[in-house]
Amino acid sequence: MKRRFLLCCLTLFVGLADVQAQLVLGNPSGAKTDVGRANNYLLIHNGFIMSYNRSRGAANWVAWHLSATDLGDIERASGFRQDTALPAAWRIKDSDYDGVGFDRGHICPSEDRSNTEEANRETFIMSNAQPQTVRLNRGPWKALEGEIQDLVRQGFEAYIYAGCYGGTDRIAEKVTLPTRCWKVAVLLNEGANDRGRINVSTRVIAVDLPNSSDAESGWRNHRVSVDDIESVIEAKIDDQ
């Protein structure tokens, strides 16, 4: 990759910033909707945007914006489904995860799109899932989701990037089991001109968590800098 992975979160604001609200902070890997770039394929959904990696059977990163209007009380959808926006040969099925002992871990959380049934159902596409241990998915990963949601209810808005990396083991010979999962959230008071309001005092939460059955509890125990995540991630996207 020619660009540093998450530098755009604070300074560059490159990519599709003027096209999609979720990418106000940029397109970290320069992903494009080009089947010739199967491991860095830009996929735009209504509620989130991602760089999809065919080789891994999962996203390199998912980006979305969260405001109070996205949080509601609709009933959580049930059951994951294939992402029909992907070429048929790339799609992961819900059944591919059966019997492997890993959760289908949401990257963009279901609760972050709980204002309408349609928005919530969209989070249940398999491209928005990664294999996560029960310990991670229902522990520190879930707790951080709740922390960001609470801050948004208190008057913040958030720009969030998240993904997983590492690992060589596969499930169903399709999906790589990641060894780490990371998230970066840029938090602003609700307002306009979001890019112009970001400065060195802007609150940023960055974590890099082990995807293991004995991960230390508490997401705060896994806080890192954006540079730390950037230095690990930028070499992991094989842009073919």
C-alpha positions in Angstrom: 0.0 0.0 0.0 1.2 3.5 -0.8 -0.8 5.3 1.9 -0.4 4.9 5.6 -3.4 3.0 6.7 -5.2 5.3 9.2 -3.4 8.6 8.9 -6.5 9.8 7.1 -8.5 9.4 10.3 -6.9 12.7 11.6 -5.3 14.5 8.7 -5.7 13.5 5.1 -9.5 13.0 4.6 -9.0 11.2 1.3 -11.1 8.9 -0.8 -14.9 9.2 -1.1 -15.2 11.9 1.6 -17.6 14.0 -0.4 -19.7 11.0 -1.6 -20.5 9.0 1.5 -20.9 10.2 5.1 -19.3 7.0 6.4 -16.1 7.9 4.7 -15.7 11.5 5.8 -12.4 10.5 7.3 -11.3 8.8 4.1 -10.7 5.5 2.3 -7.8 4.0 4.3 -6.6 1.4 1.8 -7.6 3.2 -1.4 -10.1 0.4 -2.1 -12.0 0.4 -5.4 -15.0 -1.4 -6.7 -12.9 -3.4 -9.2 -13.1 -7.2 -9.4 -9.5 -7.1 -10.4 -8.7 -5.9 -6.9 -10.4 -8.8 -5.1 -8.5 -8.4 -1.8 -9.2 -4.6 -1.5 -12.7 -4.4 -3.0 -14.7 -1.3 -2.1 -18.3 -2.3 -1.2 -20.8 0.4 -0.4 -23.9 -0.4 1.7 -26.5 2.1 3.0 -25.3 1.9 6.6 -21.6 1.2 6.2 -18.8 0.9 3.7 -16.0 -1.7 3.6 -12.9 -3.0 1.9 -13.6 -6.7 1.3 -10.9 -9.3 1.0 -11.9 -12.3 -1.1 -8.9 -14.3 0.1 -9.8 -13.9 3.7 -13.6 -14.3 3.1 -14.1 -11.1 5.2 -13.6 -7.4 5.3 -10.2 -5.7 5.7 -12.1 -2.8 7.3 -15.6 -1.5 7.8 -16.4 2.2 8.2 -19.5 3.9 9.5 -20.9 7.0 11.1 -22.9 6.8 14.3 -25.2 9.5 15.6 -28.1 9.4 18.1 -30.6 9.1 15.3 -29.1 5.7 14.4 -30.0 4.3 17.8 -33.5 3.1 18.4 -35.4 0.3 19.9 -36.4 -1.9 17.0 -36.3 -5.6 17.5 -32.9 -7.2 16.6 -33.0 -9.1 13.3 -32.4 -12.8 13.3 -30.0 -14.8 11.1 -27.1 -13.8 8.9 -27.4 -14.1 5.1 -25.1 -13.9 2.1 -24.0 -10.5 0.8 -25.6 -10.4 -2.7 -23.7 -7.2 -3.5 -20.6 -9.4 -3.9 -19.8 -11.6 -6.9 -21.4 -15.0 -6.3 -18.1 -16.8 -6.1 -16.9 -14.6 -3.2 -19.9 -14.9 -1.0 -19.8 -16.5 2.5 -22.8 -18.4 3.8 -24.2 -18.4 7.3 -23.8 -22.2 7.3 -20.0 -21.8 6.7 -19.7 -20.9 10.4 -21.7 -23.9 11.6 -20.0 -26.1 14.2 -16.7 -24.2 14.4 -17.1 -22.7 17.8 -16.7 -19.1 16.8 -19.3 -16.4 16.9 -20.4 -14.5 13.8 -19.0 -11.2 15.2 -20.6 -8.0 13.9 -18.1 -5.4 12.7 -20.7 -2.6 12.4 -22.8 -3.6 15.4 -26.5 -4.4 15.1 -27.2 -1.8 17.8 -25.5 0.9 15.8 -28.3 0.5 13.2 -31.3 0.0 15.5 -33.5 2.8 14.2 -35.2 0.9 11.4 -35.8 -2.8 10.6 -34.1 -2.3 7.2 -31.0 -0.7 8.7 -30.7 -3.4 11.3 -31.2 -6.3 8.8 -28.4 -4.9 6.7 -25.9 -5.5 9.5 -26.6 -9.2 9.3 -24.9 -9.7 6.0 -21.9 -12.1 6.2 -19.5 -9.5 4.8 -20.1 -7.6 8.0 -19.1 -10.6 10.1 -15.8 -12.0 11.3 -15.1 -15.2 13.3 -14.7 -14.1 16.9 -14.3 -16.1 20.1 -17.1 -16.0 22.5 -14.7 -14.3 25.0 -14.0 -11.5 22.6 -17.3 -11.0 20.9 -19.5 -11.0 24.1 -16.8 -9.5 26.3 -14.5 -6.5 25.6 -15.7 -6.1 21.9 -19.3 -5.8 23.1 -18.4 -3.5 26.0 -16.6 -1.1 23.7 -19.6 -1.0 21.3 -21.8 -0.1 24.3 -19.3 2.6 25.5 -19.4 4.3 22.1 -23.2 4.1 21.9 -23.5 5.6 25.4 -21.3 8.5 24.4 -23.4 9.1 21.3 -26.5 9.2 23.4 -24.8 11.9 25.6 -24.3 14.2 22.6 -21.4 12.9 20.6 -21.2 11.5 17.1 -18.6 9.0 16.0 -16.7 8.0 12.9 -15.7 4.4 13.3 -13.3 2.0 11.5 -12.9 -1.6 12.5 -11.6 -4.9 11.2 -9.6 -8.0 12.0 -6.3 -9.4 10.8 -3.8 -12.2 11.2 -4.2 -16.0 11.3 -3.7 -18.8 8.9 -6.4 -21.3 10.0 -9.5 -21.5 7.9 -13.2 -22.4 8.4 -15.1 -24.1 5.5 -11.9 -23.5 3.5 -13.2 -20.0 3.0 -12.8 -17.8 6.0 -9.6 -16.9 7.8 -9.7 -17.1 11.6 -8.2 -13.8 12.7 -5.8 -13.5 15.6 -6.6 -9.8 16.3 -9.5 -7.5 16.0 -9.2 -3.7 16.1 -11.3 -0.6 16.2 -10.7 3.2 15.9 -13.5 5.6 16.9 -13.2 9.4 16.4 -15.6 11.2 18.7 -17.0 14.7 18.1 -19.7 16.8 19.8 -22.7 16.8 17.5 -22.4 19.6 15.0 -21.7 20.5 11.4 -18.4 20.6 9.3 -17.1 17.5 11.0 -13.8 17.3 9.1 -13.1 21.0 9.9 -13.7 20.4 13.6 -11.2 17.6 14.0 -8.0 18.7 15.7 -5.3 17.4 18.1 -7.7 17.6 21.0 -10.3 15.4 19.4 -11.0 12.3 21.4 -9.9 9.1 19.7 -10.4 5.5 21.0 -8.1 2.9 19.4 -7.9 -0.7 20.5 -6.2 -3.9 19.2 -7.7 -7.0 20.9 -6.6 -10.6 20.8 -9.2 -13.0 19.3 -8.6 -15.7 21.9 -10.6 -17.6 24.4 -8.5 -16.2 27.3 -8.3 -12.6 26.3 -7.8 -10.2 29.2 -11.2 -8.7 30.0 -11.8 -5.0 29.6 -11.3 -3.2 26.3 -9.3 -0.4 28.1 -6.5 -3.0 28.7 -6.0 -3.1 25.0 -5.8 0.6 24.1 -3.2 1.5 21.6 -2.4 4.5 19.4 -3.7 4.9 15.9 -0.1 4.7 14.8 0.2 1.3 16.5 -2.7 -0.1 14.6 -1.6 1.6 11.3 1.9 0.0 11.5 0.4 -3.5 11.8 -2.5 -3.2 9.4 -1.0 -1.4 6.4 1.0 -4.5 5.5 -1.9 -6.9 5.8 -4.0 -5.8 2.9 -2.9 -7.7 -0.2 -4.1 -5.4 -2.9 -4.1 -7.7 -5.9 
